[in-house]
């Protein structure tokens, strides 16, 4: 999504805008968020312990009815407690009404997204309250990402608050081979709170404009306001024209959700019940740990641990000190011994960068792994290897296999060179020399065994299986289907890359 530069300003700008110019220029980048809407209506328009001071249950308050009925007890209803504290006036206009009708047609969708917020909602409420920001912003991740931490927009905006890389970096959201702070629930919430605190100062608590600026960028809104001023038009958000449709609709979507969550029964919607109490605690990580091992040792489901910590893109956290979010009641299980064991397990993995011609199958064979294991440790759904991409691979298995006599080998054929063998098996020439203790120019004889990788007990799961060619099949299509490459298929079947496939022909394919 393109960024919008700050326009040249004149003395005709309102005082609130001149005050906003004191913000660093970098903050004027387009935020680049992606507004997600109910699926049926997408139309293209769119570890410190948490018991520390500050973590307290929200007061059980609500609007008391005129008949003198007592206030509703919200101790077990966090969404209700949040809605009872909404303070922003809801504009009465056609845009908001249209968004209300659209959301109201999907009560099941609203309930689903209200449930997705469960692990994070109390923490988000606490941070908004501490910054004196309106609690209506708890609904913004529904507009942004449907509360899906893995959400990624076409402009590379990521996480529940949908930060693009440049804006995320400005607000301190680090990214490396193991971690993306834009997906980290706590870190990204802190960044969003900081951003909104700056925007409210720039636009003088004009919340429709503040909310739109979060989506479209401050520069875009400043431009539109100046345009209206120069033409003698009103400068309130609803009168602005020089902004794209997504940004025009953005505040209306949030205000529509505010109306619906304020009176859910009116719209046939029941928010998912969330306990009104702290749900999460922090665990400080001063070194890399294996999340798989940590989940096993603490009895946590691995998917749950990932759901709370989506900032970690792999099952190893990396060497940079980070924080881990865990269920508050499970905090005691993450003791020093457990963390030390998880750190030892992380040492069994190292970084590997794909080169041209690599495939997951070849890399798995080389390092004594399996495609399934590599996909799991790297939290990958697909097995497409792209040059320059970094993954984690086992360390030490090849050396152990060599020592035990269980290494994977290649039998030298007449006329073969070490270079040809390295190309055939996708192993770097330097690695072959190291594994086989070869010098620069080894003499290979037919029948010699060249070590090319490790062998595991589960190798039979990776053994090539048979596939019967169907009409219309091509090597490229089969490579995509079986998450391998054309080179791998041609090598397994000893055919050329331009070979014509015939229906009924049997091919060997690498099983994942």
C-alpha positions in Angstrom: 0.0 0.0 0.0 1.6 3.4 -1.0 2.6 5.9 1.6 1.2 9.5 1.6 3.6 12.3 2.2 2.7 15.4 4.3 1.5 18.2 2.0 3.0 21.7 2.1 1.1 23.5 4.9 0.0 27.1 5.0 -1.1 29.3 7.8 -4.7 28.5 7.0 -4.4 25.1 8.7 -6.2 24.7 12.0 -4.1 25.0 15.2 -4.7 21.3 16.0 -2.9 20.4 12.7 0.0 22.7 13.2 0.5 21.2 16.6 0.5 17.8 14.9 3.4 18.8 12.6 5.7 18.5 15.5 5.5 14.7 15.3 8.5 13.1 13.5 8.1 12.8 9.8 8.3 9.0 9.9 5.0 8.8 11.8 3.3 10.3 8.7 3.7 7.1 6.8 0.5 5.4 5.7 -0.4 2.9 8.4 -1.4 0.3 5.8 -3.9 -1.7 7.7 -6.4 -4.1 6.1 -10.0 -3.9 7.1 -11.5 -7.4 7.2 -15.2 -7.8 7.0 -17.6 -10.7 7.4 -16.8 -13.3 4.8 -20.1 -13.2 2.9 -19.8 -9.4 2.3 -16.2 -9.0 1.1 -16.6 -6.9 -2.0 -13.0 -5.7 -2.6 -13.7 -2.4 -0.8 -12.1 -3.3 1.5 7.8 -13.0 32.7 6.4 -10.6 35.2 3.5 -12.2 37.0 0.3 -10.7 35.8 -0.8 -10.4 39.5 1.5 -7.3 39.8 -0.2 -4.0 40.7 -2.3 -2.8 37.8 -3.9 -6.1 37.0 -7.3 -5.7 38.7 -10.8 -6.8 37.7 -12.8 -4.1 35.9 -15.6 -2.7 38.1 -18.8 -4.6 37.6 -20.7 -1.6 36.2 -23.4 -1.0 33.7 -26.1 1.5 32.8 -28.8 1.2 35.5 -32.3 1.1 34.1 -34.9 3.8 34.8 -37.0 1.3 36.8 -34.4 1.2 39.5 -33.1 -2.3 38.6 -29.6 -3.0 40.0 -26.6 -2.7 37.7 -25.6 -5.8 35.9 -22.8 -7.8 37.5 -20.1 -8.0 34.9 -17.6 -10.1 37.0 -18.0 -13.0 34.4 -18.8 -10.8 31.4 -15.8 -8.8 30.2 -17.5 -7.8 26.9 -20.4 -6.4 28.9 -18.1 -4.5 31.2 -16.2 -3.1 28.2 -19.5 -2.0 26.5 -20.7 -0.4 29.7 -17.7 2.0 29.5 -18.1 3.1 25.9 -18.1 6.9 25.8 -17.7 7.9 22.1 -20.8 9.4 20.6 -22.0 7.3 17.7 -22.7 9.4 14.6 -26.2 9.1 13.1 -25.5 8.9 9.4 -26.1 6.6 6.4 -22.5 5.1 6.4 -22.8 3.9 10.0 -26.3 2.5 9.4 -25.1 0.6 6.3 -22.3 -1.0 8.3 -24.7 -1.9 11.1 -27.0 -3.7 8.6 -24.0 -5.5 7.1 -22.6 -6.8 10.4 -26.0 -7.6 11.8 -26.6 -10.0 9.0 -23.8 -12.2 10.4 -24.3 -12.7 14.2 -22.4 -16.0 14.0 -19.4 -14.2 12.6 -19.5 -11.6 15.4 -19.7 -14.3 18.0 -16.8 -16.1 16.5 -14.5 -13.0 16.5 -15.7 -12.1 20.0 -14.5 -15.5 21.1 -11.1 -15.2 19.3 -10.4 -12.2 21.5 -10.7 -14.2 24.7 -7.0 -14.7 25.6 -6.0 -11.1 24.8 -9.0 -8.9 25.6 -8.3 -8.2 29.3 -4.7 -7.2 28.6 -5.8 -4.9 25.7 -8.5 -3.3 27.9 -5.9 -2.7 30.6 -3.5 -1.0 28.2 -6.2 1.2 26.7 -7.4 2.3 30.1 -3.8 3.0 31.3 -3.4 5.3 28.3 -6.8 7.0 28.8 -7.9 5.8 25.4 -11.6 4.9 24.7 -12.5 1.2 25.1 -14.2 1.3 21.8 -10.8 0.6 20.4 -11.1 -3.0 21.7 -13.3 -3.6 18.7 -10.8 -2.3 16.2 -9.0 -5.6 15.8 -12.3 -7.0 14.5 -12.3 -4.4 11.7 -8.6 -4.9 11.1 -8.0 -8.6 11.3 -11.1 -10.4 12.8 -8.8 -10.9 15.8 -6.6 -13.3 13.8 -2.9 -12.8 14.7 -1.8 -14.6 11.5 -3.8 -12.1 9.3 -1.6 -10.7 6.5 -2.9 -8.1 4.0 -1.9 -7.5 0.4 0.2 -4.6 1.6 2.1 -6.9 4.1 0.2 -5.5 7.1 0.4 -8.2 9.8 -1.1 -9.1 13.2 -4.3 -8.2 15.0 -3.5 -4.4 14.7 -2.3 -4.8 11.1 1.0 -2.9 11.1 2.9 -2.6 7.8 6.7 -3.2 8.1 7.8 0.4 8.1 5.2 1.7 10.6 5.9 -1.4 12.8 9.6 -0.6 12.8 9.0 3.0 13.7 7.0 1.9 16.7 9.6 -0.6 17.9 8.2 -3.8 16.6 11.3 -5.9 15.8 11.5 -8.5 13.1 14.1 -11.2 12.5 14.3 -14.8 11.3 12.5 -16.1 14.4 10.2 -13.3 15.5 7.8 -10.6 14.1 6.7 -8.1 16.7 3.7 -7.1 14.5 2.2 -10.4 15.3 3.2 -10.3 19.0 -0.1 -9.5 20.9 1.4 -7.5 23.7 4.1 -5.7 21.7 1.7 -4.8 18.9 -1.0 -3.6 21.3 1.6 -1.3 23.0 2.5 0.1 19.5 -1.2 0.6 18.7 -1.7 2.4 22.0 1.3 4.7 21.3 0.1 5.4 17.8 -3.5 6.3 18.9 -2.1 8.5 21.7 -0.1 10.5 19.1 -3.1 10.7 16.7 -5.5 12.0 19.3 -3.0 14.8 20.1 -2.6 15.6 16.4 -6.4 15.7 15.7 -7.5 17.1 19.0 -9.7 14.1 20.1 -11.7 14.2 16.9 -12.2 10.5 17.0 -13.7 9.8 13.6 -10.6 11.5 12.1 -8.2 9.8 14.5 -9.7 6.4 13.6 -9.5 7.1 9.9 -5.9 8.3 10.2 -4.9 5.0 11.8 -6.1 3.3 8.6 -5.2 5.9 5.9 -2.3 7.7 7.4 -2.0 11.2 9.0 -0.8 12.8 5.8 -3.9 11.6 3.9 -6.2 13.1 6.5 -4.2 16.3 6.7 -4.4 16.7 2.9 -8.1 16.1 2.9 -8.8 18.6 5.6 -6.7 21.3 3.9 -8.5 20.6 0.6 -11.9 21.2 2.3 -10.6 24.3 4.1 -9.3 25.8 0.8 -12.7 25.2 -0.8 -14.7 26.6 2.1 -16.2 23.2 3.0 -16.6 21.7 6.5 -13.5 19.9 7.8 -15.2 17.3 10.0 -14.3 13.7 8.9 -17.7 12.9 7.4 -17.4 15.9 5.0 -13.9 14.8 3.7 -13.8 13.6 0.1 -10.1 13.3 -0.8 -9.6 9.9 0.8 -10.0 6.4 -0.6 -13.2 4.4 0.0 -11.7 2.0 2.5 -10.6 4.9 4.8 -14.0 6.6 4.3 -15.8 3.4 5.5 -13.3 2.6 8.3 -14.7 4.7 11.1 -18.2 3.7 10.2 -17.3 0.1 10.6 -16.0 0.6 14.1 -19.0 2.8 15.1 -21.3 0.1 13.8 -19.6 -2.5 16.0 -19.9 -0.1 19.0 -23.6 0.1 18.4 -24.0 -3.7 18.1 -21.8 -4.6 21.1 -23.7 -1.9 23.2 -27.0 -3.6 22.4 -26.2 -7.1 21.3 -29.7 -8.5 22.1 -31.2 -6.0 19.7 -29.2 -7.4 16.8 -29.7 -11.1 17.7 -26.1 -11.4 18.8 -24.6 -12.8 22.0 -20.9 -12.0 22.6 -18.8 -14.9 23.7 -18.6 -14.9 27.5 -15.2 -14.0 28.8 -14.2 -13.9 32.5 -13.6 -10.4 33.7 -10.1 -11.1 35.2 -6.5 -11.2 34.2 -5.9 -14.2 31.9 -2.2 -14.0 31.0 1.2 -13.8 32.7 4.7 -13.1 31.2 7.7 -15.3 31.2 11.0 -13.7 30.5 13.3 -15.5 28.0 16.9 -14.6 28.2 18.0 -17.2 25.5 16.5 -19.3 22.8 14.1 -22.0 23.8 12.2 -24.8 22.0 8.5 -24.0 22.3 7.7 -27.7 21.4 9.8 -28.8 24.4 8.4 -26.1 26.6 4.8 -27.2 25.8 5.6 -30.8 26.5 7.3 -30.1 29.8 4.5 -27.8 31.1 1.6 -29.9 29.8 0.4 -27.1 27.5 -1.1 -27.8 24.1 1.4 -26.6 21.5 -1.3 -24.8 19.5 -2.4 -22.9 22.6 1.1 -21.8 23.3 1.4 -20.6 19.7 -1.9 -18.8 19.9 -0.7 -16.8 22.8 2.7 -16.1 21.2 2.1 -15.7 17.4 5.1 -13.4 17.1 7.3 -16.4 17.0 7.3 -17.7 13.5 9.2 -20.9 14.3 9.2 -23.4 17.2 12.6 -21.9 18.3 12.4 -18.4 19.8 15.9 -17.2 18.8 18.7 -15.7 20.8 17.3 -12.2 21.3 15.7 -11.8 24.8 11.9 -11.9 24.5 8.8 -12.3 26.6 6.4 -15.3 26.4 2.7 -15.0 27.3 1.3 -18.0 29.1 -2.0 -18.7 30.9 -1.9 -17.0 34.4 -2.8 -20.2 36.2 0.1 -22.1 34.4 2.8 -19.5 35.2 4.3 -21.6 38.0 5.1 -24.5 35.6 7.6 -22.3 33.7 10.3 -22.6 36.3 14.1 -22.3 35.9 14.7 -26.0 35.3 11.9 -26.2 32.7 13.3 -23.2 30.8 16.8 -24.7 31.0 15.6 -27.9 29.4 13.7 -26.1 26.7 16.9 -24.0 26.0 19.0 -27.2 25.7 16.5 -28.6 23.2 16.8 -25.4 21.1 20.5 -26.1 20.7 19.7 -29.1 18.5 18.6 -26.8 15.7 20.5 -24.5 13.4 19.7 -22.0 10.6 19.9 -23.1 7.0 19.5 -20.8 3.9 17.9 -22.4 0.8 20.0 -22.1 -2.3 18.9 -22.6 -5.9 17.9 -26.2 -6.6 17.0 -27.0 -2.9 13.8 -28.7 -1.9 12.5 -29.6 1.5 12.9 -33.3 0.6 16.6 -32.9 -0.2 17.4 -30.8 2.8 15.5 -33.2 5.1 17.6 -36.1 3.7 20.8 -34.2 4.1 20.3 -33.3 7.7 18.6 -36.6 8.9 15.1 -35.1 9.1 11.8 -35.6 7.4 9.7 -33.1 5.5 7.0 -33.3 8.1 9.5 -32.5 10.9 10.9 -29.5 9.0 7.5 -28.1 8.3 6.5 -28.5 12.0 9.6 -26.9 13.5 9.4 -24.1 11.0 5.6 -23.7 11.4 5.1 -24.1 7.6 2.0 -25.3 5.8 3.7 -25.6 2.4 7.0 -27.3 1.4 8.0 -24.8 -1.3 11.7 -23.9 -1.0 12.6 -20.4 -2.1 16.3 -19.4 -2.5 17.4 -17.1 0.3 14.7 -18.3 2.7 15.9 -19.3 6.1 14.7 -22.4 7.9 15.7 -24.4 10.9 17.4 -27.8 10.4 18.7 -30.4 12.9 22.3 -30.0 14.0 24.7 -32.9 14.8 22.6 -35.7 13.3 24.9 -36.2 10.3 28.0 -36.5 12.5 26.2 -39.0 14.8 25.1 -41.0 11.8 28.6 -41.1 10.5 30.0 -42.2 13.9 27.4 -45.0 14.2 27.8 -46.1 10.6 24.2 -45.1 9.7 25.0 -42.3 7.3 23.2 -42.0 3.9 25.6 -42.8 1.1 25.9 -42.5 -2.7 27.7 -45.2 -4.7 30.1 -43.7 -7.2 29.4 -44.5 -10.8 32.0 -44.5 -13.6 33.0 -41.0 -14.6 31.3 -39.3 -11.6 32.9 -36.4 -9.8 32.3 -35.0 -6.4 30.9 -31.9 -8.0 28.4 -34.0 -10.0 27.4 -35.9 -6.9 26.9 -32.7 -5.0 24.6 -31.4 -7.8 22.6 -34.7 -7.9 21.9 -34.7 -4.2 21.7 -31.0 -3.6 24.5 -31.0 -1.1 27.0 -28.2 -1.1 30.5 -29.3 -2.3 32.1 -28.0 0.9 29.7 -30.1 3.0 30.6 -33.2 1.0 34.2 -32.6 1.6 33.7 -32.1 5.3 31.5 -35.1 5.8 33.9 -37.4 3.9 37.1 -35.8 5.1 38.1 -35.1 1.5 40.8 -32.7 0.3 40.3 -30.3 -2.6 40.7 -32.9 -5.3 39.7 -36.4 -4.0 40.1 -39.4 -6.3 36.8 -41.2 -6.7 36.6 -44.8 -7.9 33.5 -46.6 -9.2 31.9 -48.4 -6.2 33.2 -46.0 -3.6 30.6 -44.8 -1.0 30.3 -41.0 -0.5 28.4 -39.8 2.6 25.7 -37.5 1.6 23.6 -37.1 4.8 22.1 -38.8 7.8 19.7 -41.7 8.0 16.8 -41.8 10.5 14.7 -44.6 11.7 11.7 -42.9 10.1 13.3 -42.8 6.7 10.7 -45.3 5.3 8.1 -42.5 5.7 10.2 -40.4 3.3 10.8 -43.2 0.8 9.6 -42.4 -2.7 6.2 -43.8 -3.4 4.4 -44.5 -6.7 2.0 -42.2 -8.6 0.1 -43.2 -11.7 0.0 -40.4 -14.2 -3.4 -39.0 -15.1 -4.5 -37.3 -18.4 -3.3 -33.7 -18.4 -0.6 -34.2 -15.7 2.7 -32.3 -16.2 5.9 -32.5 -14.2 5.4 -28.9 -12.9 1.8 -29.7 -11.7 3.0 -32.9 -10.0 5.9 -31.0 -8.3 3.4 -28.5 -6.9 1.0 -31.3 -5.8 3.7 -33.2 -3.9 5.5 -30.1 -2.6 8.7 -30.9 -4.4 10.5 -29.7 -7.6 10.7 -30.7 -11.2 14.4 -31.4 -10.7 13.6 -33.8 -7.8 11.0 -35.7 -9.9 13.3 -36.0 -12.9 16.2 -37.2 -10.6 14.0 -39.8 -8.9 12.7 -41.1 -12.2 15.8 -40.7 -14.3 14.0 -38.7 -17.0 14.6 -35.3 -18.6 12.9 -32.1 -17.6 11.1 -32.0 -20.9 9.9 -35.6 -20.8 6.3 -36.1 -22.0 4.1 -37.9 -19.4 1.7 -40.6 -20.6 -1.5 -41.6 -18.8 -0.9 -44.8 -16.8 2.8 -44.2 -16.5 4.2 -44.8 -13.0 6.3 -42.2 -11.4 8.3 -42.2 -8.1 7.4 -39.2 -5.9 8.9 -38.1 -2.6 6.3 -38.6 0.1 5.8 -35.8 2.6 
